[in-house]
Amino acid sequence: MKRKTLFALSAVIVVVAALGTVLWSAGDDLLNGTAMAATPADQAALVKRGEYLARAGDCVACHSVRGGKEFAGGLPMVTPFGTLYTPNITPDDRYGIGKWSADDFYRALHTGRSKDGSLLYPAFPFASYTNVKRADSDAIYAYLRTVAPVAVPSRAHELRFPFNNRNLLIGWRTLFFTEGEYKDDPTKSVEWNRGAYLVQGLGHCSMCHTSINLMGGPVSSAEFAGGLIPLQNWYAPSLTSNKEAGLGDWEINDIADLLKKGVSQRGAVFGPMAEVVHDSMQYMSDEDIRAMATYLKTIPQKSEAPETLQYQTSEKFGGELLQLGKQVYTDHCATCHADNGLGMPPNFPPLANNPSIQMQSAVNPIRMVLNGGYPPSTSNNPKPYGMPPFAQSLSNQEVAAVVTYIRMSWGNHGSPISPQQVSDLRSAPLD
């Protein structure tokens, strides 16, 4: 699993995954702290459903390290306040959650408190998880009780003073946390409500696609309006702007394909979102994916794009970059993306009239030119076509030039890119 970084007090996990609802309700039956079904067959169904939910929630991505045991924790999450380490959530009695009851587990998801009542850092996104229904929590808990226990202690966080004082979380919670399960909107369809529940609950999609303030809290007025993922050097595009990744004019099938396959007729996912699709969303049912697509399509759209910090270039220098970029594009890009920028979707995404190319932030296209990448390998797209890296063959000015060209050609309305921004991203960590 590729390492992910998070904003410590807000939880920016490159993870745009989601959860479904439990078909069988475990109710409140508890036996030795474990949610139990009425019969062995029911219990088996509950565990299977919990496994699906844990996969859909991409739990293993944060609670495992590459080469380590699943769910044993230890993943470092570098933040502006220090480093957090994810805990062991295997059913080990000493180091994991073996002595936790279903009530304890639900309390963690619903209220952001550990078994002993201590406050959890919102790198664990309980502000979203509070939406998850008790039956779903019980199913995940039942599944986690069946994984192999690992006797590995959770590593202590390494946060700088005063952020290592958990009492500060009281203020954060007062400002940014509202406890409560998701409630259906009676004016919407069953499918829409299911999608809203998936997106807003353990999917915690807004955690990446909502900008963060200086206190580490989400900007409520800018929900789903996008922003730079701190320390990860990727831009999560706005889902509320038709100038970025707003989905209002997309077909439901195209949104669903993007979420489950990683590619569609409208584009492909790369970076953190590719990891989410690969590790989680490709395993979700078609019904769940379609429900999410239905909900995402109805997120209110705005004509203006969010404000982002972007290096500016002079008009004269921008014109020079445009001319150079045309030659670089012809030499290195046109074979796949075509002279007219229309590409050959879904294998080679179109660049013409592509909102992700024209966003105010040019971080993502710069990173793609520098580092290349692949859409996720999924069961519906097992051998994705990838893009080679050009960091070794193109200078900062040539990269800035070709990104400027694709942002300003074929009717695109992007702005020129400064070579300085390319230089900054070239030297930045990849994750």
C-alpha positions as CSV (number, residue, x, y, z in Angstrom):
1,M,0.0,0.0,0.0
2,K,1.4,3.3,-1.0
3,R,2.0,5.6,2.0
4,K,-0.6,8.3,2.5
5,T,-0.2,11.6,4.4
6,L,-2.8,13.4,6.3
7,F,-3.5,16.7,7.8
8,A,-3.3,15.8,11.5
9,L,-6.3,17.7,12.9
10,S,-8.5,17.3,9.9
11,A,-7.8,13.9,8.3
12,V,-6.9,14.3,4.7
13,I,-6.7,10.6,3.8
14,V,-6.1,9.9,-0.1
15,V,-8.8,7.8,0.1
16,V,-12.2,8.7,-1.6
17,A,-13.9,5.2,-0.6
18,A,-17.4,4.5,0.7
19,L,-19.7,2.0,2.6
20,G,-22.9,0.3,1.9
21,T,-25.7,-0.6,4.3
22,V,-26.0,-3.9,6.1
23,L,-28.8,-6.1,4.8
24,W,-29.0,-8.1,8.0
25,S,-29.3,-6.1,11.2
26,A,-27.3,-7.4,14.2
27,G,-29.5,-5.3,16.5
28,D,-28.2,-5.0,20.0
29,D,-27.5,-8.6,20.7
30,L,-24.1,-8.9,22.4
31,L,-22.3,-12.0,23.6
32,N,-18.9,-11.5,25.3
33,G,-18.6,-8.1,23.7
34,T,-19.2,-9.4,20.1
35,A,-22.2,-8.5,18.0
36,M,-23.9,-11.9,17.3
37,A,-26.4,-13.0,14.8
38,A,-29.2,-15.4,15.7
39,T,-27.8,-18.5,13.9
40,P,-24.4,-19.5,12.6
41,A,-25.6,-18.8,9.1
42,D,-26.7,-15.3,10.0
43,Q,-23.4,-14.7,11.8
44,A,-21.5,-15.8,8.7
45,A,-23.6,-13.5,6.6
46,L,-22.9,-10.7,9.0
47,V,-19.1,-11.3,8.9
48,K,-19.2,-11.4,5.1
49,R,-21.1,-8.1,5.0
50,G,-18.6,-6.6,7.4
51,E,-15.8,-7.7,5.2
52,Y,-17.4,-5.9,2.3
53,L,-17.9,-2.8,4.3
54,A,-14.3,-2.8,5.6
55,R,-13.1,-3.2,2.0
56,A,-15.5,-0.5,0.8
57,G,-14.2,1.8,3.6
58,D,-10.6,1.0,2.7
59,C,-9.8,0.4,6.3
60,V,-6.7,-1.8,5.5
61,A,-5.1,1.1,3.6
62,C,-4.5,3.2,6.8
63,H,-4.2,0.4,9.3
64,S,-1.5,-1.6,7.5
65,V,2.1,-0.9,6.3
66,R,3.6,-2.3,3.2
67,G,5.0,-5.8,3.9
68,G,3.3,-5.9,7.3
69,K,0.3,-7.7,8.7
70,E,-3.1,-6.4,7.7
71,F,-4.9,-4.2,10.2
72,A,-1.8,-4.2,12.5
73,G,-1.4,-0.5,12.2
74,G,1.9,1.5,12.2
75,L,1.3,3.5,9.1
76,P,3.1,6.9,9.6
77,M,1.0,9.9,8.7
78,V,3.2,13.0,8.4
79,T,1.4,16.2,9.2
80,P,2.3,19.9,9.9
81,F,2.0,19.1,13.6
82,G,4.2,16.0,13.7
83,T,3.6,12.3,12.8
84,L,0.7,10.2,13.7
85,Y,0.8,6.4,13.6
86,T,-2.3,4.3,12.9
87,P,-3.3,1.8,15.6
88,N,-3.5,-2.0,15.6
89,I,-7.2,-2.9,15.1
90,T,-6.7,-6.7,14.9
91,P,-8.5,-8.7,17.7
92,D,-5.3,-9.0,19.8
93,D,-6.3,-8.7,23.5
94,R,-3.2,-6.8,24.5
95,Y,-2.3,-4.6,21.6
96,G,-5.4,-4.6,19.4
97,I,-9.1,-4.3,19.9
98,G,-9.6,-7.8,21.2
99,K,-11.2,-6.6,24.4
100,W,-13.4,-4.0,22.7
101,S,-17.1,-4.7,22.6
102,A,-19.4,-3.8,19.7
103,D,-20.5,-0.8,21.8
104,D,-16.9,0.4,22.2
105,F,-16.3,0.1,18.4
106,Y,-19.5,2.0,17.6
107,R,-18.5,4.7,20.2
108,A,-15.2,5.2,18.4
109,L,-16.9,5.6,15.0
110,H,-19.9,7.6,16.3
111,T,-18.3,9.9,18.9
112,G,-14.5,9.8,18.3
113,R,-13.7,8.3,21.7
114,S,-11.6,5.3,22.4
115,K,-12.6,2.4,24.7
116,D,-11.2,4.3,27.7
117,G,-13.1,7.4,26.8
118,S,-10.0,9.3,25.5
119,L,-10.5,11.7,22.6
120,L,-9.3,10.4,19.2
121,Y,-7.4,12.7,16.8
122,P,-9.5,13.5,13.8
123,A,-6.9,11.9,11.5
124,F,-9.4,9.1,12.3
125,P,-12.3,10.8,10.4
126,F,-15.0,10.3,13.0
127,A,-16.6,13.6,11.8
128,S,-17.7,11.5,8.8
129,Y,-18.0,8.1,10.5
130,T,-20.6,9.5,12.9
131,N,-23.0,9.1,10.0
132,V,-22.6,5.4,9.9
133,K,-25.5,3.4,11.2
134,R,-25.2,1.0,14.2
135,A,-25.9,-2.1,12.1
136,D,-23.1,-1.3,9.7
137,S,-20.7,-0.6,12.6
138,D,-21.6,-4.0,14.1
139,A,-21.0,-5.8,10.8
140,I,-17.5,-4.2,10.5
141,Y,-16.8,-5.1,14.1
142,A,-17.9,-8.7,13.6
143,Y,-15.6,-9.0,10.6
144,L,-12.6,-7.5,12.4
145,R,-13.1,-10.1,15.2
146,T,-12.3,-12.8,12.6
147,V,-9.0,-11.5,11.2
148,A,-5.8,-12.9,12.6
149,P,-4.7,-11.2,15.8
150,V,-1.3,-9.5,15.6
151,A,0.7,-9.0,18.8
152,V,2.2,-5.7,17.8
153,P,1.9,-2.6,19.9
154,S,0.6,0.6,18.4
155,R,3.3,3.1,18.0
156,A,3.0,6.4,20.0
157,H,2.3,9.6,18.1
158,E,5.1,12.0,17.6
159,L,3.3,15.4,17.8
160,R,5.0,18.6,18.7
161,F,3.9,20.7,21.7
162,P,1.2,21.8,22.2
163,F,-0.5,19.5,19.7
164,N,0.4,16.4,21.8
165,N,-2.1,17.7,24.4
166,R,-5.4,15.9,23.6
167,N,-7.3,18.5,25.6
168,L,-6.9,20.8,22.6
169,L,-9.3,18.4,20.8
170,I,-12.2,19.6,23.0
171,G,-12.0,23.0,21.2
172,W,-11.7,21.4,17.8
173,R,-14.7,19.2,18.4
174,T,-16.8,22.1,19.5
175,L,-16.0,23.9,16.3
176,F,-16.0,21.2,13.8
177,F,-17.8,18.0,15.0
178,T,-21.5,17.3,15.1
179,E,-22.5,13.9,16.3
180,G,-25.3,12.0,14.6
181,E,-26.2,9.1,12.3
182,Y,-27.2,9.9,8.7
183,K,-31.0,10.7,8.3
184,D,-32.7,10.1,5.0
185,D,-34.0,13.0,3.1
186,P,-37.7,12.2,2.5
187,T,-37.8,14.4,-0.6
188,K,-35.2,12.3,-2.3
189,S,-35.2,8.8,-3.8
190,V,-34.0,5.7,-2.0
191,E,-31.1,5.5,-4.4
192,W,-30.1,9.1,-3.8
193,N,-30.3,8.7,0.0
194,R,-28.1,5.5,-0.3
195,G,-25.6,7.4,-2.3
196,A,-25.5,10.3,0.2
197,Y,-25.1,7.9,3.0
198,L,-22.1,6.2,1.2
199,V,-20.4,9.5,0.4
200,Q,-21.0,11.2,3.7
201,G,-20.3,8.3,6.0
202,L,-17.3,6.0,6.0
203,G,-16.6,7.1,2.4
204,H,-15.6,10.5,4.0
205,C,-15.2,12.0,0.5
206,S,-15.4,15.5,1.7
207,M,-12.3,15.0,3.8
208,C,-10.2,15.4,0.6
209,H,-12.5,17.5,-1.5
210,T,-13.1,20.2,1.2
211,S,-10.5,22.8,2.0
212,I,-9.0,23.0,5.5
213,N,-8.5,26.1,7.6
214,L,-5.6,27.1,9.8
215,M,-7.1,25.3,12.7
216,G,-7.2,22.0,10.9
217,G,-10.9,22.0,10.4
218,P,-13.0,21.7,7.3
219,V,-14.4,25.0,5.8
220,S,-18.1,24.2,6.1
221,S,-19.0,26.9,3.5
222,A,-16.7,25.2,1.0
223,E,-17.8,21.6,1.3
224,F,-16.8,19.5,-1.7
225,A,-15.2,22.7,-3.2
226,G,-11.8,21.1,-3.5
227,G,-8.3,22.1,-2.3
228,L,-4.6,21.1,-2.2
229,I,-4.1,18.0,0.0
230,P,-1.5,19.2,2.6
231,L,1.9,17.6,2.3
232,Q,0.7,15.2,-0.4
233,N,1.3,17.5,-3.4
234,W,-2.0,16.6,-5.1
235,Y,-5.0,18.8,-5.7
236,A,-8.4,17.4,-4.9
237,P,-10.6,19.1,-7.4
238,S,-13.8,20.8,-6.6
239,L,-17.0,18.7,-7.0
240,T,-19.1,21.9,-6.8
241,S,-17.6,23.7,-9.8
242,N,-18.4,22.9,-13.4
243,K,-14.9,24.5,-14.2
244,E,-13.2,21.7,-12.2
245,A,-14.7,18.3,-11.4
246,G,-18.3,19.2,-11.1
247,L,-20.3,16.2,-12.3
248,G,-23.6,17.9,-13.0
249,D,-23.3,17.5,-16.8
250,W,-21.9,14.0,-16.6
251,E,-23.9,10.9,-17.5
252,I,-24.5,8.6,-14.5
253,N,-22.7,5.7,-16.3
254,D,-19.6,7.8,-16.9
255,I,-19.4,8.8,-13.2
256,A,-20.0,5.1,-12.2
257,D,-17.3,3.9,-14.6
258,L,-14.8,6.5,-13.2
259,L,-15.5,5.3,-9.6
260,K,-15.4,1.6,-10.2
261,K,-13.1,1.2,-13.2
262,G,-10.9,4.2,-12.8
263,V,-11.5,5.3,-16.4
264,S,-14.5,6.5,-18.3
265,Q,-15.3,8.3,-21.6
266,R,-14.8,11.6,-19.7
267,G,-11.4,10.9,-18.1
268,A,-9.3,8.8,-15.8
269,V,-8.2,8.9,-12.1
270,F,-4.6,9.2,-11.0
271,G,-2.7,9.8,-7.8
272,P,-4.5,9.3,-4.5
273,M,-7.9,8.7,-6.1
274,A,-6.4,5.9,-8.2
275,E,-5.3,4.2,-5.0
276,V,-8.9,4.5,-3.6
277,V,-10.4,2.9,-6.7
278,H,-7.8,0.1,-6.8
279,D,-7.9,-0.8,-3.1
280,S,-11.6,-0.1,-2.4
281,M,-14.2,1.1,-4.8
282,Q,-13.7,-1.5,-7.5
283,Y,-15.0,-4.1,-5.0
284,M,-18.2,-2.3,-4.3
285,S,-21.4,-3.5,-5.8
286,D,-22.8,-1.9,-9.0
287,E,-25.8,-0.8,-7.0
288,D,-23.7,1.1,-4.4
289,I,-21.6,2.7,-7.1
290,R,-24.6,3.9,-9.1
291,A,-26.1,5.3,-5.9
292,M,-23.0,7.3,-5.2
293,A,-22.9,8.5,-8.8
294,T,-26.6,9.5,-8.5
295,Y,-25.8,11.6,-5.4
296,L,-22.6,13.1,-6.6
297,K,-24.3,14.3,-9.8
298,T,-26.7,16.4,-7.8
299,I,-24.2,18.2,-5.6
300,P,-25.1,21.9,-6.3
301,Q,-22.8,23.5,-8.9
302,K,-21.3,26.9,-9.0
303,S,-20.0,28.8,-12.0
304,E,-17.0,30.1,-10.2
305,A,-13.9,28.1,-9.5
306,P,-12.3,28.0,-6.0
307,E,-9.4,30.3,-5.3
308,T,-6.0,28.7,-5.3
309,L,-2.5,29.9,-5.0
310,Q,-0.8,29.8,-8.4
311,Y,2.4,31.2,-9.7
312,Q,1.8,33.9,-12.3
313,T,3.8,34.6,-15.5
314,S,4.0,37.7,-17.7
315,E,1.9,37.7,-20.8
316,K,5.0,37.9,-22.9
317,F,6.7,34.9,-21.2
318,G,3.4,33.0,-21.3
319,G,3.3,33.4,-25.1
320,E,6.8,32.1,-25.4
321,L,5.9,29.1,-23.2
322,L,2.9,28.4,-25.4
323,Q,5.0,28.2,-28.6
324,L,7.6,26.0,-27.0
325,G,4.9,23.8,-25.5
326,K,3.3,23.2,-28.9
327,Q,6.6,21.7,-30.1
328,V,7.0,19.6,-26.9
329,Y,3.5,18.3,-27.3
330,T,4.0,17.3,-30.9
331,D,7.2,15.5,-30.0
332,H,6.0,13.7,-26.9
333,C,2.2,13.7,-26.4
334,A,0.3,13.8,-29.7
335,T,0.8,10.1,-30.4
336,C,-1.5,9.2,-27.6
337,H,-3.6,12.4,-27.0
338,A,-3.9,13.3,-30.7
339,D,-3.0,16.6,-32.4
340,N,-6.5,17.9,-31.7
341,G,-6.3,16.9,-28.0
342,L,-9.3,14.6,-28.2
343,G,-7.2,11.5,-27.3
344,M,-8.6,8.0,-27.6
345,P,-10.8,7.5,-24.5
346,P,-11.0,5.6,-22.3
347,N,-7.4,4.5,-22.8
348,F,-6.0,7.9,-23.5
349,P,-8.1,10.7,-21.9
350,P,-9.1,13.8,-23.9
351,L,-7.2,17.0,-23.0
352,A,-9.4,19.3,-25.1
353,N,-12.3,20.6,-23.0
354,N,-11.1,18.7,-20.0
355,P,-11.9,20.6,-16.8
356,S,-9.1,18.9,-14.8
357,I,-6.6,20.4,-17.2
358,Q,-8.0,23.9,-16.9
359,M,-8.3,24.2,-13.1
360,Q,-6.7,27.2,-11.5
361,S,-4.4,24.8,-9.8
362,A,-2.0,23.1,-12.2
363,V,-0.5,20.8,-9.6
364,N,-2.0,17.6,-11.0
365,P,-1.1,18.0,-14.7
366,I,2.4,19.1,-13.7
367,R,2.8,16.0,-11.6
368,M,1.5,13.8,-14.3
369,V,4.1,15.1,-16.8
370,L,6.9,14.9,-14.3
371,N,6.1,11.5,-12.8
372,G,3.8,9.8,-15.2
373,G,1.4,7.2,-13.8
374,Y,-1.3,4.7,-14.4
375,P,-5.0,4.6,-13.7
376,P,-5.8,1.9,-11.2
377,S,-5.7,-1.7,-12.3
378,T,-9.2,-3.0,-11.7
379,S,-11.2,-6.1,-12.6
380,N,-13.0,-4.2,-15.3
381,N,-9.8,-2.6,-16.6
382,P,-7.0,-5.0,-15.6
383,K,-4.3,-3.6,-18.0
384,P,-4.7,0.2,-17.9
385,Y,-2.7,2.3,-20.3
386,G,-0.3,4.5,-18.5
387,M,1.7,7.7,-19.0
388,P,5.5,7.6,-18.9
389,P,7.4,10.1,-16.7
390,F,9.2,13.0,-18.4
391,A,11.1,14.3,-15.4
392,Q,14.4,13.0,-16.7
393,S,13.9,14.1,-20.3
394,L,12.3,17.6,-20.0
395,S,13.5,20.7,-18.3
396,N,11.4,22.7,-15.9
397,Q,10.8,25.2,-18.7
398,E,9.7,22.5,-21.1
399,V,7.4,20.9,-18.6
400,A,5.9,24.4,-17.8
401,A,5.6,25.0,-21.6
402,V,3.7,21.7,-22.4
403,V,1.4,22.1,-19.5
404,T,0.7,25.7,-20.6
405,Y,0.0,24.5,-24.1
406,I,-2.5,21.9,-23.1
407,R,-4.2,24.4,-20.7
408,M,-4.6,27.0,-23.4
409,S,-5.2,25.0,-26.6
410,W,-8.3,23.5,-28.4
411,G,-10.6,26.0,-26.7
412,N,-9.2,25.4,-23.2
413,H,-9.2,28.4,-20.9
414,G,-6.3,27.7,-18.5
415,S,-3.5,30.1,-17.7
416,P,0.3,29.8,-18.3
417,I,2.5,27.9,-15.8
418,S,5.6,29.1,-14.2
419,P,8.8,26.9,-14.4
420,Q,9.3,27.8,-10.7
421,Q,6.2,25.8,-9.8
422,V,7.5,22.8,-11.8
423,S,10.8,23.1,-9.9
424,D,9.0,23.1,-6.6
425,L,7.0,20.0,-7.5
426,R,10.0,18.2,-9.0
427,S,11.8,18.4,-5.6
428,A,8.7,17.6,-3.5
429,P,8.0,14.1,-2.1
430,L,5.8,11.9,-4.3
431,D,3.4,11.0,-1.4
